[in-house]
Amino acid sequence: MKLIYAIVNNDDAHAVSSSLTQAGYQATKLASTGGFLMSGNTTFLICSDDDKVNGIIEVIKNHSHKRKQYVSSVSSYGEAGYANMPAEVFVGGATIFVTNVERFEKV
């Protein structure tokens, strides 16, 4: 038995959630915040038999997309002081952790 933690950008959370449900997987959703951009994420907790893990990860991968985003960064110093220069970063996709579960009960 495995526990899958999948951290997904909020823009993709609905598609991931719907696709997991359609594929017959149950997930618990938690609101979370990323540390770097402080943007909203959804963390899915999914307990599964070992043989279903790859299928679950495929569903998550197929519905979590990376995209470019511009954020302000302080990077140049001129006569007026520091200027905000936009920096291009990639957001989205999914971060997935798979751990062993010693015991699982649904009561």
Buried (B, 14 or more C-beta within 10 A) or exposed (E): EBBBBBBBBBBBBEBBBEBBEEEEBEBEBEEBEBEEEEBEBBBBEBBBEEEBBEEBBEBBBEBBBEEEBEEEBEEEEEEEEEEEEEEEEEBBBBEBEBEEEEEEEEE
